[in-house]
């Protein structure tokens, strides 16, 4: 592995981690609102798919 490839991998990893950490508060608030049943819209398709695989159910 060359130094350039290592630098690219580190840069992409750092950027993705900054984006992930930046979105975490919004995702936490969305989850808490959804759990309390305060939303008037359907969850995203990805959320529905993951919820189906982990065996969660909406009542």
SULMOVEN-V679379 format. One record per backbone hydrogen bond with DSSP energy under -0.5 kcal/mol. NH is the residue of the N-H (numbers start at 1). CO is the residue of the C=O. E is the energy in kcal/mol with one decimal. If there is no record, write none. Layout:
# SULMOVEN-V679379
<<NH	CO	E> <NH	CO	E>>
This chain:
# SULMOVEN-V679379
<<6	2	-2.1> <7	3	-2.4> <8	4	-2.2> <9	5	-2.4> <10	6	-2.5> <11	7	-2.5> <12	8	-2.5> <13	9	-2.3> <14	10	-2.6> <15	11	-2.4> <16	12	-2.5> <17	13	-2.1> <18	14	-2.3> <19	15	-2.2> <20	16	-2.5> <21	17	-2.7> <22	18	-2.1> <23	19	-1.8> <24	20	-1.0> <25	21	-0.5> <27	23	-2.3> <28	24	-2.3> <29	25	-2.3> <30	26	-2.4> <31	27	-2.4> <32	28	-2.4> <33	29	-2.4> <34	30	-2.3> <35	31	-2.6> <36	32	-1.8> <37	34	-0.9> <38	33	-2.2> <48	44	-2.3> <49	45	-2.5> <50	46	-2.6> <51	47	-2.6> <52	48	-2.0> <53	49	-1.9> <54	50	-2.1> <55	51	-0.6> <56	51	-2.0>>
